[in-house]
Amino acid sequence: MRWTLLFSILVFSNISAYQLHVADQPNDDGTRLKIKWEPLPPSELAAIDPEMYNLERSFEGTDSFVVVSQISRKDTTFTFIDGGLTAGRQYYYRLDYIDSLIAWQSPLAGPATPEENWYNIARTNVLIGIIVVGLIVAVFIYRGRRGKSLYLRPIAGLTAVDEAIGRATEMGKPILYSSGRGGMQRPATMASMNILGSVSEKVASYGTPLIFPNNDPVVTAVAQEVVKEGYTKAGHPDSYKPENIYFVTDSQFGYAAAVDGIMMRERPATNLFFGTFEAESLILAETGNSIGAIQIAGTDSSIQMAFFMVACDYVLIGEELFAASGYLSQDLQVIGSLKGSDLSKIIIIAILLLGVILALFAQGWFVELFVTV
């Protein structure tokens, strides 16, 4: 019996005909390898048919093997992805089974080296989409530069901006502008700065004071330059007052309290809220409503938009905030990019609808319904 056991260990530890395959995982960052194995058990272990096997990895291919996963004989995928590897380094793999009587290892598979791929073939559809959308936007921008007429539907909130500025001018009261609490990295804040440029140009022409308390020092610096450029475009650079655009505090409710105090003291005729707003939105809007100011708001937050709707005269909904700069400035290049984006959305919606229809036709019950009829 002792010699039989020893013979079994020697046989199962010897070179096996079983094959393990290792290859680079395509379309990745060079940190994964794909290991494939043949159906289990191997012929040497057919009599005992073990339930679990160890998948082991090594750098040298001789010793220092570590277990990376346990493979079940019931696993019909025959594939394992080993991640967290180092690009350019060689790895060896083997399957291992050891119990008190038998020790078996498959022949070494490798060396295999994970390689970083610069292009993910699986994302070709995304590349095609980017190219198509880019071409559409470029065509509309080109048409805008050539002076072609590009129609934008009227937006009530933006049409009312001129009326609100005119009302403040007639009453001899200032206009209060706020971009909320977002930093310059926020798309809504960027859109707010574009709107501010058009608003500052108009108030400079009318000679109406513009007050802009800020919650972020970086936004303050950007806003000062934007307003200064607007006054310069209007031909009134000397009327620009940098002290009217200032940093207050980065505290959320400290900022809300400061802006409310400005409203109660200065009594602005118009409040413009464009940007990123949070819980302070209703506090600001309610205070502005209490002093009788015309209020126009726009934000990318659907939650805060609801509060603006109940307390403001006009609210920009959804992407109207991002279209506002082109609408107010009538810059044909900006309008061209908006038209291109809108057409791209229509194409995407059409493709989605087509996909739904094709999916319905692929359903057996759908085909049977029309065949029966």
Residue frames relative to the residue before (quaternion, step in Angstrom):
aa qw qx qy qz dx dy dz
M 1.0000 0.0000 0.0000 0.0000 0.00 0.00 0.00
R 0.6432 0.5334 -0.3174 0.4484 3.57 0.97 -0.87
W 0.6864 0.4649 -0.2868 0.4801 3.57 0.94 -0.89
T 0.6120 0.5475 -0.3518 0.4493 3.60 1.06 -0.61
L 0.6437 0.5183 -0.3061 0.4725 3.58 1.00 -0.86
L 0.6591 0.5050 -0.3051 0.4664 3.57 0.92 -0.92
F 0.6421 0.5212 -0.3192 0.4629 3.58 1.00 -0.83
S 0.6419 0.5298 -0.3230 0.4504 3.60 1.00 -0.82
I 0.6541 0.5099 -0.3140 0.4621 3.59 0.94 -0.87
L 0.6558 0.5106 -0.3145 0.4586 3.56 0.96 -0.87
V 0.6595 0.5123 -0.3130 0.4523 3.57 0.94 -0.87
F 0.7304 0.4356 -0.2519 0.4619 3.59 0.77 -0.99
S 0.6493 0.4899 -0.3275 0.4808 3.61 1.16 -0.37
N 0.5589 0.6161 -0.3904 0.3945 3.57 1.24 -0.28
I 0.7125 -0.4381 0.3195 0.4453 3.57 -1.31 0.10
S 0.2169 -0.7874 0.5703 0.0880 3.54 -0.83 1.07
A 0.5007 -0.6429 0.4903 0.3092 3.55 -1.25 0.48
Y 0.4744 0.6838 -0.4338 0.3452 3.57 1.27 -0.16
Q 0.2339 -0.8037 0.5388 0.0952 3.60 -0.95 0.90
L 0.0946 -0.7439 0.6605 0.0371 3.53 -1.13 0.89
H 0.1534 -0.8126 0.5600 0.0494 3.58 -0.83 0.97
V 0.0694 -0.7923 0.6062 0.0001 3.56 -0.93 0.97
A 0.0880 0.7897 -0.6005 0.0897 3.57 -0.92 0.93
D 0.6212 -0.5360 0.4167 0.3914 3.54 -1.26 0.36
Q 0.4147 -0.6750 0.5509 0.2627 3.55 -1.05 0.78
P 0.3392 -0.7755 0.4879 0.2134 3.63 -0.45 1.11
N 0.8364 0.2537 -0.1765 0.4527 3.53 -1.37 0.37
D 0.5718 0.5664 -0.4092 0.4299 3.59 0.91 0.88
D 0.6390 -0.5525 0.3926 0.3637 3.55 -1.34 -0.11
G 0.6316 -0.5742 0.3311 0.4022 3.58 1.18 0.43
T 0.5937 0.5752 -0.3677 0.4260 3.60 1.11 0.55
R 0.7312 0.4003 -0.2279 0.5031 3.61 1.24 0.09
L 0.1364 -0.7460 0.6464 0.0841 3.51 -1.30 0.62
K 0.3210 -0.7341 0.5681 0.1881 3.57 -1.14 0.68
I 0.1127 -0.7867 0.6062 0.0296 3.57 -0.75 1.10
K 0.0496 -0.7899 0.6112 -0.0069 3.57 -0.84 1.05
W 0.0995 -0.8000 0.5907 0.0356 3.56 -1.01 0.80
E 0.5461 -0.5996 0.4781 0.3372 3.50 -1.31 0.37
P 0.6750 -0.4784 0.3437 0.4442 3.60 -1.20 0.30
L 0.3161 -0.7452 0.5664 0.1547 3.52 -1.08 0.87
P 0.5839 -0.1353 -0.7958 -0.0861 1.59 -2.27 1.11
P 0.5687 -0.5345 0.4680 0.4145 3.60 -1.26 0.18
S 0.6824 -0.5126 0.3227 0.4092 3.56 -1.19 0.48
E 0.6249 0.5628 -0.3419 0.4193 3.60 1.06 -0.69
L 0.7664 0.3377 -0.1760 0.5173 3.58 1.11 -0.65
A 0.3209 0.7868 -0.4839 0.2094 3.59 1.24 0.23
A 0.6453 0.5538 -0.3308 0.4093 3.57 1.02 -0.74
I 0.7703 0.3301 -0.1881 0.5122 3.59 0.98 -0.77
D 0.1549 -0.8468 0.4978 0.1058 3.62 1.27 -0.43
P 0.0783 -0.8371 0.5400 0.0382 3.65 0.43 1.15
E 0.5273 -0.6510 0.4616 0.2916 3.53 -1.18 0.65
M 0.8202 0.1223 -0.0112 0.5588 3.61 0.89 -0.98
Y 0.1292 -0.7565 0.6375 0.0677 3.53 -1.26 0.67
N 0.3880 -0.6970 0.5509 0.2452 3.55 -1.21 0.54
L 0.2143 -0.7266 0.6358 0.1480 3.56 -1.01 0.87
E 0.0847 -0.8338 0.5452 -0.0189 3.56 -0.54 1.23
R 0.1946 -0.7742 0.5970 0.0795 3.52 -1.20 0.72
S 0.0118 -0.7854 0.6188 -0.0080 3.55 -1.16 0.69
F 0.4539 -0.6646 0.5220 0.2824 3.55 -1.25 0.51
E 0.7588 0.3884 -0.2047 0.4811 3.59 0.92 -0.88
G 0.4250 -0.7106 0.4655 0.3126 3.57 1.10 -0.58
T 0.6722 0.4612 -0.3045 0.4926 3.60 1.22 0.09
D 0.8071 -0.0297 0.0660 0.5860 3.56 0.43 -1.23
S 0.7282 0.4626 -0.3051 0.4033 3.55 -1.34 -0.36
F 0.2452 0.7590 -0.5582 0.2286 3.55 0.87 0.95
V 0.1256 -0.7704 0.6209 0.0726 3.56 -1.07 0.78
V 0.4612 -0.6720 0.5076 0.2795 3.56 -1.09 0.75
V 0.1604 -0.8049 0.5671 0.0685 3.58 -0.70 1.07
S 0.8005 -0.0692 0.0451 0.5937 3.60 1.17 -0.43
Q 0.3349 -0.6922 0.5915 0.2427 3.52 -1.33 0.28
I 0.2180 -0.7972 0.5580 0.0744 3.53 -0.79 1.09
S 0.2762 -0.7564 0.5717 0.1576 3.57 -0.83 1.00
R 0.5194 -0.6335 0.4706 0.3278 3.56 -1.06 0.69
K 0.6392 0.5247 -0.3214 0.4613 3.60 1.24 -0.35
D 0.4907 0.6556 -0.4333 0.3764 3.59 1.30 -0.09
T 0.1572 -0.8263 0.5380 0.0553 3.58 -0.42 1.22
T 0.4996 0.6409 -0.4481 0.3726 3.62 1.21 0.10
F 0.1663 -0.8291 0.5091 0.1602 3.57 1.20 -0.65
T 0.6649 0.4641 -0.2908 0.5079 3.58 1.17 0.53
F 0.0133 0.7667 -0.6417 0.0129 3.53 -1.11 0.79
I 0.2339 -0.7588 0.5943 0.1275 3.57 -0.98 0.90
D 0.1715 -0.7861 0.5897 0.0698 3.56 -0.59 1.18
G 0.0972 -0.8367 0.5389 0.0057 3.58 -0.50 1.19
G 0.7076 0.4702 -0.3412 0.4023 3.53 -1.38 0.01
L 0.4259 0.7124 -0.4539 0.3241 3.58 1.19 0.48
T 0.4864 -0.6436 0.5092 0.3000 3.55 -1.36 0.12
A 0.4564 -0.6978 0.4794 0.2738 3.57 -0.73 1.06
G 0.8046 0.2855 -0.2206 0.4717 3.57 -0.97 0.89
R 0.6270 0.5290 -0.3460 0.4553 3.61 1.22 -0.12
Q 0.4304 -0.7128 0.4984 0.2417 3.58 -1.07 0.78
Y 0.0697 -0.7935 0.6046 0.0046 3.56 -1.06 0.87
Y 0.1906 -0.7469 0.6296 0.0974 3.51 -1.26 0.70
Y 0.1087 -0.7938 0.5969 0.0422 3.55 -1.14 0.71
R 0.0415 0.7681 -0.6390 0.0013 3.51 -1.34 0.42
L 0.3808 -0.6601 0.5871 0.2732 3.52 -1.34 0.34
D 0.0964 -0.8136 0.5733 -0.0054 3.54 -0.97 0.88
Y 0.0368 0.7646 -0.6435 0.0030 3.52 -1.12 0.76
I 0.0730 0.7914 -0.5988 0.0989 3.59 -0.73 1.08
D 0.0795 0.7484 -0.6581 0.0193 3.52 -1.04 0.84
S 0.7743 -0.3657 0.2273 0.4637 3.59 -1.22 -0.23
L 0.7629 0.3630 -0.1943 0.4984 3.59 1.17 -0.45
I 0.8098 0.2374 -0.0690 0.5321 3.56 1.00 -0.81
A 0.0525 -0.7577 0.6494 0.0381 3.54 -1.14 0.77
W 0.0631 0.8071 -0.5799 0.0914 3.57 -0.67 1.16
Q 0.0035 0.7692 -0.6391 -0.0009 3.56 -1.04 0.82
S 0.4303 -0.6696 0.5360 0.2813 3.55 -1.07 0.73
P 0.6236 -0.5087 0.4058 0.4332 3.61 -1.18 0.28
L 0.5835 -0.5950 0.4193 0.3601 3.58 -1.11 0.64
A 0.1841 -0.7397 0.6367 0.1165 3.53 -1.12 0.78
G 0.6116 0.5237 -0.3978 0.4398 3.55 -0.69 1.06
P 0.5373 -0.0045 -0.7845 -0.3094 1.44 -2.45 -0.29
A 0.1562 -0.7568 0.6283 0.0900 3.55 -1.20 0.66
T 0.1804 -0.7977 0.5726 0.0571 3.55 -0.98 0.90
P 0.3422 -0.7265 0.5495 0.2305 3.64 -0.71 0.97
E 0.1208 -0.8022 0.5842 0.0239 3.56 -0.91 0.97
E 0.4318 -0.6923 0.5222 0.2482 3.51 -1.04 0.84
N 0.2227 -0.7806 0.5740 0.1072 3.57 -0.88 0.99
W 0.3799 -0.7527 0.4944 0.2114 3.56 -0.77 1.03
Y 0.7824 0.2109 -0.1277 0.5719 3.59 1.18 -0.38
N 0.2694 -0.7572 0.5808 0.1295 3.55 -0.88 1.03
I 0.3494 -0.7734 0.4910 0.1966 3.56 -0.30 1.28
A 0.6192 0.5702 -0.3431 0.4169 3.58 1.08 -0.67
R 0.6982 0.4423 -0.2690 0.4945 3.60 1.24 -0.33
T 0.2743 0.7871 -0.5096 0.2133 3.58 1.18 0.46
N 0.6162 0.5517 -0.3491 0.4406 3.58 1.06 -0.72
V 0.6311 0.5201 -0.3334 0.4691 3.59 1.07 -0.72
L 0.6350 0.5285 -0.3244 0.4608 3.58 1.00 -0.83
I 0.6526 0.5059 -0.3163 0.4671 3.57 0.93 -0.89
G 0.6483 0.5247 -0.3161 0.4522 3.58 0.98 -0.85
I 0.6504 0.5132 -0.3154 0.4628 3.59 0.97 -0.86
I 0.6559 0.5115 -0.3128 0.4587 3.58 0.95 -0.88
V 0.6666 0.5022 -0.3065 0.4577 3.60 0.89 -0.93
V 0.6737 0.4821 -0.2992 0.4734 3.60 0.86 -0.95
G 0.6467 0.5280 -0.3219 0.4465 3.59 0.96 -0.83
L 0.6558 0.5055 -0.3113 0.4664 3.58 0.99 -0.83
I 0.6445 0.5200 -0.3265 0.4555 3.59 0.97 -0.84
V 0.6644 0.4890 -0.3031 0.4770 3.58 0.91 -0.91
A 0.6471 0.5257 -0.3232 0.4477 3.59 0.95 -0.84
V 0.6374 0.5270 -0.3321 0.4534 3.60 1.00 -0.79
F 0.6865 0.4711 -0.2942 0.4694 3.59 0.89 -0.87
I 0.6213 0.5184 -0.3489 0.4727 3.61 1.03 -0.67
Y 0.6335 0.5280 -0.3210 0.4657 3.57 1.03 -0.82
R 0.6483 0.5054 -0.3159 0.4739 3.58 0.98 -0.84
G 0.6399 0.5247 -0.3259 0.4572 3.56 1.03 -0.76
R 0.6539 0.5099 -0.3118 0.4638 3.58 0.98 -0.81
R 0.6716 0.4883 -0.2913 0.4751 3.56 1.11 -0.69
G 0.5583 -0.6445 0.3720 0.3667 3.58 1.29 0.03
K 0.3724 0.7287 -0.4977 0.2876 3.59 1.20 0.34
S 0.5123 -0.6492 0.4697 0.3092 3.55 -1.10 0.70
L 0.0482 -0.7876 0.6141 -0.0155 3.56 -0.80 1.09
Y 0.2624 -0.8129 0.5065 0.1171 3.55 -0.45 1.24
L 0.0538 -0.7453 0.6636 0.0359 3.52 -1.12 0.84
R 0.4729 -0.6782 0.4742 0.3025 3.57 -0.82 0.93
P 0.5618 -0.6033 0.4340 0.3634 3.61 -1.05 0.62
I 0.1526 -0.7572 0.6306 0.0757 3.55 -1.04 0.87
A 0.4616 -0.7359 0.4191 0.2642 3.56 -0.44 1.25
G 0.6712 0.5175 -0.3105 0.4304 3.59 0.87 -0.90
L 0.7020 0.4459 -0.2742 0.4828 3.59 1.00 -0.76
T 0.5946 0.5455 -0.3619 0.4668 3.57 1.14 -0.60
A 0.6770 0.5043 -0.2878 0.4522 3.58 1.08 -0.72
V 0.4844 0.6683 -0.4507 0.3400 3.63 1.18 -0.23
D 0.6556 0.5003 -0.3153 0.4696 3.60 0.90 -0.88
E 0.6451 0.5176 -0.3172 0.4640 3.58 0.99 -0.83
A 0.6649 0.5083 -0.3039 0.4551 3.58 0.96 -0.88
I 0.6504 0.4982 -0.3173 0.4776 3.60 1.00 -0.80
G 0.6495 0.5187 -0.3118 0.4604 3.58 1.01 -0.82
R 0.6350 0.5265 -0.3293 0.4594 3.58 1.03 -0.76
A 0.6547 0.5013 -0.3172 0.4685 3.57 0.94 -0.84
T 0.6374 0.5279 -0.3275 0.4559 3.59 1.03 -0.76
E 0.6634 0.5080 -0.3014 0.4594 3.59 0.93 -0.89
M 0.7199 0.4338 -0.2494 0.4810 3.58 1.01 -0.80
G 0.4034 -0.7314 0.4635 0.2958 3.58 1.25 -0.23
K 0.5337 0.6134 -0.4065 0.4168 3.56 1.16 0.63
P 0.5589 -0.6296 0.4190 0.3401 3.60 -1.14 0.50
I 0.3779 -0.6574 0.5943 0.2679 3.52 -1.44 0.09
L 0.2091 -0.7721 0.5884 0.1183 3.56 -0.88 0.95
Y 0.1024 -0.7936 0.5996 0.0131 3.54 -0.84 1.07
S 0.0209 0.7929 -0.6086 0.0233 3.59 -1.03 0.79
S 0.2206 -0.7694 0.5865 0.1244 3.56 -1.00 0.87
G 0.5792 -0.6210 0.3670 0.3797 3.58 1.24 0.29
R 0.6972 -0.4928 0.3590 0.3769 3.54 -1.21 -0.62
G 0.4835 0.6937 -0.4299 0.3166 3.60 1.19 0.12
G 0.4430 -0.6650 0.5317 0.2808 3.55 -1.20 0.61
M 0.7017 -0.4789 0.3207 0.4188 3.55 -1.29 0.12
Q 0.5907 0.5752 -0.3778 0.4213 3.61 1.19 -0.25
R 0.5962 0.5781 -0.3643 0.4213 3.60 1.24 -0.26
P 0.5113 -0.6612 0.4462 0.3197 3.63 -0.83 0.89
A 0.6369 0.5350 -0.3377 0.4407 3.59 1.01 -0.76
T 0.6437 0.5072 -0.3231 0.4732 3.61 1.04 -0.71
M 0.6223 0.5265 -0.3379 0.4706 3.59 1.02 -0.76
A 0.6545 0.4982 -0.3102 0.4767 3.57 0.96 -0.88
S 0.6253 0.5455 -0.3339 0.4471 3.58 1.05 -0.75
M 0.6463 0.5151 -0.3226 0.4614 3.60 1.01 -0.79
N 0.6259 0.5267 -0.3368 0.4663 3.58 1.08 -0.68
I 0.6465 0.4981 -0.3120 0.4864 3.56 1.03 -0.83
L 0.6239 0.5577 -0.3341 0.4337 3.57 1.00 -0.85
G 0.6173 0.5564 -0.3466 0.4349 3.59 1.02 -0.74
S 0.6857 0.4658 -0.2823 0.4830 3.59 0.94 -0.89
V 0.6504 0.5160 -0.3195 0.4568 3.59 0.99 -0.84
S 0.6698 0.5054 -0.3119 0.4456 3.60 0.89 -0.90
E 0.6206 0.5365 -0.3447 0.4562 3.59 1.07 -0.66
K 0.6718 0.4923 -0.2950 0.4682 3.57 1.00 -0.81
V 0.6835 0.4722 -0.3075 0.4641 3.61 0.86 -0.90
A 0.5987 0.5509 -0.3670 0.4509 3.59 1.12 -0.54
S 0.6486 0.5177 -0.3153 0.4604 3.58 1.04 -0.77
Y 0.7296 0.4185 -0.2281 0.4904 3.56 1.07 -0.78
G 0.4081 -0.7194 0.4697 0.3089 3.59 1.20 -0.35
T 0.4176 0.7105 -0.4609 0.3291 3.58 1.14 0.64
P 0.4638 -0.6840 0.4769 0.2994 3.65 -0.80 0.89
L 0.1499 -0.7734 0.6125 0.0654 3.56 -1.06 0.84
I 0.1026 -0.7924 0.6009 0.0212 3.59 -0.72 1.13
F 0.0205 0.8129 -0.5781 0.0679 3.55 -0.79 1.04
P 0.0679 -0.7915 0.6072 0.0123 3.64 -0.06 1.27
N 0.2021 -0.8204 0.5313 0.0616 3.58 -0.90 0.97
N 0.3822 -0.7140 0.5515 0.1999 3.49 -1.32 0.58
D 0.7555 0.2900 -0.1491 0.5683 3.59 1.28 -0.29
P 0.4549 -0.7140 0.4536 0.2784 3.62 -0.71 1.00
V 0.6233 0.5274 -0.3510 0.4584 3.61 1.05 -0.63
V 0.6405 0.5060 -0.3180 0.4823 3.57 0.99 -0.84
T 0.6049 0.5639 -0.3513 0.4390 3.58 1.04 -0.72
A 0.6746 0.4934 -0.2928 0.4645 3.57 0.87 -0.96
V 0.6603 0.4958 -0.3078 0.4727 3.58 0.94 -0.86
A 0.6590 0.5194 -0.3098 0.4471 3.58 0.92 -0.91
Q 0.6263 0.5388 -0.3426 0.4472 3.60 0.98 -0.75
E 0.6706 0.4845 -0.2948 0.4781 3.58 0.98 -0.84
V 0.6440 0.5279 -0.3224 0.4502 3.57 1.00 -0.83
V 0.6800 0.4768 -0.2906 0.4753 3.58 0.90 -0.93
K 0.6261 0.5384 -0.3344 0.4542 3.56 1.00 -0.79
E 0.6572 0.4966 -0.3061 0.4773 3.58 0.97 -0.84
G 0.6320 0.5365 -0.3306 0.4510 3.59 1.04 -0.76
Y 0.6563 0.4924 -0.3090 0.4810 3.59 0.97 -0.83
T 0.6412 0.5238 -0.3269 0.4557 3.57 1.03 -0.75
K 0.6478 0.5142 -0.3184 0.4633 3.59 0.97 -0.84
A 0.6783 0.4845 -0.2874 0.4719 3.57 1.07 -0.74
G 0.5125 -0.6676 0.4064 0.3557 3.60 1.25 -0.16
H 0.6637 0.4650 -0.3111 0.4966 3.59 1.23 0.40
P 0.0399 0.8434 -0.5350 0.0282 3.64 0.67 0.98
D 0.6366 0.5467 -0.3359 0.4278 3.59 1.13 -0.60
S 0.6288 0.5537 -0.3361 0.4302 3.59 1.20 -0.41
Y 0.5205 0.6532 -0.4090 0.3675 3.57 1.26 -0.28
K 0.0877 -0.7936 0.6020 0.0113 3.56 -0.89 1.02
P 0.2879 -0.7987 0.4998 0.1716 3.62 -0.17 1.23
E 0.5972 0.5853 -0.3732 0.4019 3.61 1.13 -0.49
N 0.6093 0.5541 -0.3571 0.4408 3.61 1.24 -0.24
I 0.6912 0.3443 -0.2542 0.5823 3.58 1.31 -0.17
Y 0.2023 0.8186 -0.4930 0.2143 3.57 -0.12 1.24
F 0.5035 -0.6313 0.5089 0.2982 3.53 -1.32 0.46
V 0.2479 -0.7803 0.5617 0.1191 3.56 -0.94 0.96
T 0.6961 -0.3468 0.2983 0.5534 3.56 0.50 -1.26
D 0.4146 -0.6967 0.5188 0.2712 3.57 -1.21 0.45
S 0.4713 0.6465 -0.4506 0.3960 3.59 1.28 0.21
Q 0.5335 -0.6705 0.4102 0.3123 3.56 -0.80 1.00
F 0.7920 0.2997 -0.1759 0.5020 3.57 0.56 -1.09
G 0.5265 0.5750 -0.4209 0.4636 3.57 1.25 -0.20
Y 0.6411 0.5104 -0.3110 0.4815 3.56 1.04 -0.80
A 0.6495 0.5160 -0.3216 0.4566 3.59 0.93 -0.88
A 0.6601 0.5022 -0.3102 0.4645 3.60 0.96 -0.85
A 0.6478 0.5239 -0.3206 0.4507 3.60 0.98 -0.83
V 0.6759 0.4805 -0.2978 0.4729 3.60 0.91 -0.91
D 0.6252 0.5238 -0.3427 0.4662 3.60 1.03 -0.74
G 0.6398 0.5242 -0.3242 0.4591 3.58 1.01 -0.78
I 0.6309 0.5224 -0.3274 0.4711 3.58 1.03 -0.79
M 0.6382 0.5297 -0.3287 0.4518 3.58 0.98 -0.82
M 0.6992 0.4778 -0.2848 0.4491 3.57 0.86 -0.95
R 0.6953 0.4604 -0.2837 0.4733 3.62 1.08 -0.64
E 0.7717 0.3785 -0.1937 0.4729 3.58 0.78 -1.03
R 0.1949 -0.8180 0.5135 0.1709 3.59 1.19 -0.49
P 0.0258 0.8266 -0.5616 0.0271 3.64 0.61 1.04
A 0.4632 -0.6810 0.4958 0.2754 3.54 -1.14 0.69
T 0.7917 0.1788 -0.0739 0.5794 3.58 1.20 -0.54
N 0.1039 -0.7657 0.6321 0.0578 3.55 -1.01 0.86
L 0.0880 -0.7872 0.6101 0.0203 3.57 -0.82 1.04
F 0.0357 -0.8000 0.5984 -0.0264 3.58 -0.57 1.20
F 0.1844 0.7744 -0.5796 0.1741 3.58 -0.27 1.26
G 0.6039 0.5612 -0.4031 0.3973 3.59 -0.64 1.07
T 0.6993 -0.4267 0.3633 0.4438 3.53 -1.20 -0.70
F 0.0233 0.8105 -0.5812 0.0688 3.56 -0.56 1.19
E 0.1970 -0.7617 0.6078 0.1075 3.52 -1.21 0.64
A 0.8550 -0.1305 0.0763 0.4962 3.59 -0.98 -0.79
E 0.6045 0.5847 -0.3570 0.4065 3.59 1.21 -0.39
S 0.4551 0.7270 -0.4364 0.2719 3.60 1.23 -0.28
L 0.7018 0.4554 -0.2783 0.4718 3.59 0.82 -0.95
I 0.6040 0.5532 -0.3607 0.4462 3.61 1.06 -0.69
L 0.6835 0.4782 -0.2833 0.4732 3.58 0.87 -0.93
A 0.6964 0.4889 -0.2845 0.4416 3.57 0.83 -1.00
E 0.6579 0.5073 -0.3198 0.4556 3.59 0.96 -0.77
T 0.6405 0.5091 -0.3316 0.4696 3.58 1.00 -0.75
G 0.6549 0.5074 -0.3117 0.4653 3.57 0.97 -0.84
N 0.6440 0.5191 -0.3208 0.4614 3.55 1.04 -0.77
S 0.6499 0.5422 -0.3196 0.4260 3.60 1.05 -0.75
I 0.7088 0.4220 -0.2701 0.4965 3.61 1.13 -0.51
G 0.5471 -0.6695 0.3687 0.3413 3.58 1.27 0.15
A 0.3963 0.7267 -0.4781 0.2939 3.60 1.15 0.44
I 0.4591 -0.6096 0.5550 0.3309 3.55 -1.23 0.52
Q 0.0823 -0.8269 0.5563 0.0026 3.56 -0.73 1.04
I 0.0369 -0.7674 0.6398 -0.0184 3.54 -0.91 1.03
A 0.0210 -0.8276 0.5586 -0.0517 3.57 -0.68 1.10
G 0.0502 0.7726 -0.6326 0.0206 3.51 -1.31 0.45
T 0.1142 0.7880 -0.5943 0.1136 3.57 -0.89 0.96
D 0.4669 -0.6725 0.4935 0.2937 3.57 -1.23 0.41
S 0.5755 0.5694 -0.3823 0.4455 3.59 1.26 0.11
S 0.3633 -0.7560 0.5009 0.2136 3.59 -0.50 1.16
I 0.6111 0.5560 -0.3541 0.4381 3.59 1.12 -0.62
Q 0.7242 0.4255 -0.2485 0.4824 3.59 0.81 -1.00
M 0.5483 0.6129 -0.3934 0.4111 3.56 1.18 -0.48
A 0.6159 0.5553 -0.3442 0.4403 3.57 1.08 -0.71
F 0.6573 0.4954 -0.3149 0.4726 3.61 1.00 -0.75
F 0.6345 0.5208 -0.3335 0.4636 3.57 1.02 -0.74
M 0.6289 0.5699 -0.3408 0.4044 3.59 1.00 -0.76
V 0.7178 0.4448 -0.2613 0.4676 3.58 1.02 -0.75
A 0.7734 0.3549 -0.1860 0.4913 3.62 1.16 -0.37
C 0.7100 0.4258 -0.2598 0.4971 3.61 1.21 -0.25
D 0.5660 -0.6095 0.4404 0.3379 3.54 -1.25 0.46
Y 0.7939 0.0430 0.0031 0.6065 3.58 1.03 -0.81
V 0.0767 -0.7849 0.6145 0.0219 3.56 -1.08 0.78
L 0.3368 -0.7083 0.5844 0.2083 3.56 -0.98 0.90
I 0.2079 -0.8108 0.5427 0.0694 3.55 -0.66 1.14
G 0.8572 0.0735 -0.0716 0.5047 3.54 -0.94 0.95
E 0.8456 -0.1708 0.1395 0.4861 3.54 -0.93 -0.95
E 0.3931 0.7055 -0.4949 0.3207 3.59 1.21 0.15
L 0.5810 0.5801 -0.3705 0.4343 3.57 1.14 -0.60
F 0.7226 0.4354 -0.2483 0.4760 3.58 0.91 -0.89
A 0.6502 0.4905 -0.3160 0.4866 3.59 1.23 -0.36
A 0.4895 0.7180 -0.4082 0.2797 3.56 1.25 -0.38
S 0.6491 0.5373 -0.3422 0.4157 3.61 0.88 -0.86
G 0.6779 0.4716 -0.2944 0.4810 3.59 0.96 -0.82
Y 0.6393 0.5382 -0.3251 0.4427 3.56 1.05 -0.79
L 0.7128 0.4555 -0.2635 0.4636 3.58 0.89 -0.92
S 0.7404 0.4153 -0.2332 0.4743 3.57 0.93 -0.88
Q 0.2433 -0.7869 0.5150 0.2374 3.58 1.25 -0.54
D 0.2577 0.7542 -0.5433 0.2637 3.55 1.10 0.79
L 0.4001 -0.7594 0.4599 0.2277 3.58 -0.49 1.20
Q 0.6163 0.5362 -0.3612 0.4497 3.61 1.08 -0.56
V 0.6581 0.4892 -0.3077 0.4827 3.58 0.98 -0.83
I 0.6513 0.5036 -0.3156 0.4717 3.57 0.96 -0.86
G 0.6217 0.5491 -0.3360 0.4462 3.58 1.05 -0.75
S 0.6567 0.4923 -0.3127 0.4782 3.59 0.97 -0.79
L 0.6315 0.5244 -0.3322 0.4646 3.60 1.07 -0.69
K 0.6513 0.5065 -0.3135 0.4700 3.57 0.96 -0.86
G 0.6496 0.5180 -0.3171 0.4573 3.57 0.97 -0.82
S 0.6481 0.5110 -0.3134 0.4697 3.58 1.00 -0.82
D 0.6537 0.5146 -0.3181 0.4547 3.59 0.96 -0.82
L 0.6577 0.4968 -0.3151 0.4705 3.59 0.95 -0.85
S 0.6178 0.5418 -0.3390 0.4581 3.58 1.05 -0.74
K 0.6461 0.5143 -0.3207 0.4638 3.59 0.98 -0.79
I 0.6301 0.5273 -0.3359 0.4606 3.57 1.03 -0.78
I 0.6450 0.5146 -0.3165 0.4680 3.58 0.98 -0.84
I 0.6546 0.5126 -0.3148 0.4580 3.59 0.93 -0.88
I 0.6469 0.5078 -0.3174 0.4722 3.60 0.97 -0.85
A 0.6443 0.5210 -0.3210 0.4587 3.60 0.98 -0.83
I 0.6465 0.5097 -0.3172 0.4707 3.60 1.00 -0.81
L 0.6432 0.5188 -0.3215 0.4623 3.59 0.99 -0.81
L 0.6556 0.4997 -0.3126 0.4720 3.58 0.95 -0.84
L 0.6342 0.5213 -0.3248 0.4695 3.56 1.01 -0.81
G 0.6423 0.5225 -0.3190 0.4612 3.57 1.00 -0.80
V 0.6354 0.5209 -0.3282 0.4661 3.60 1.00 -0.79
I 0.6580 0.5128 -0.3093 0.4565 3.58 0.94 -0.91
L 0.6687 0.4922 -0.3006 0.4693 3.58 0.92 -0.90
A 0.6310 0.5267 -0.3320 0.4629 3.58 1.05 -0.72
L 0.6317 0.5244 -0.3299 0.4659 3.59 1.05 -0.73
F 0.6596 0.5061 -0.3081 0.4625 3.58 0.95 -0.86
A 0.6542 0.5244 -0.3139 0.4456 3.58 1.12 -0.59
Q 0.5819 0.5903 -0.3724 0.4174 3.59 1.25 -0.28
G 0.5339 -0.6615 0.4286 0.3060 3.55 -0.90 0.92
W 0.6656 0.5126 -0.3211 0.4372 3.58 0.91 -0.86
F 0.6218 0.5440 -0.3418 0.4479 3.58 1.11 -0.67
V 0.6626 0.4939 -0.2982 0.4776 3.57 0.97 -0.91
E 0.6611 0.5127 -0.3090 0.4523 3.59 0.92 -0.89
L 0.6078 0.5692 -0.3539 0.4259 3.59 1.06 -0.73
F 0.7302 0.4192 -0.2438 0.4814 3.57 0.84 -0.97
V 0.6089 0.5377 -0.3576 0.4608 3.61 1.10 -0.58
T 0.6522 0.5186 -0.3052 0.4610 3.55 1.02 -0.85
V 0.6626 0.5001 -0.3000 0.4700 3.54 0.98 -0.91
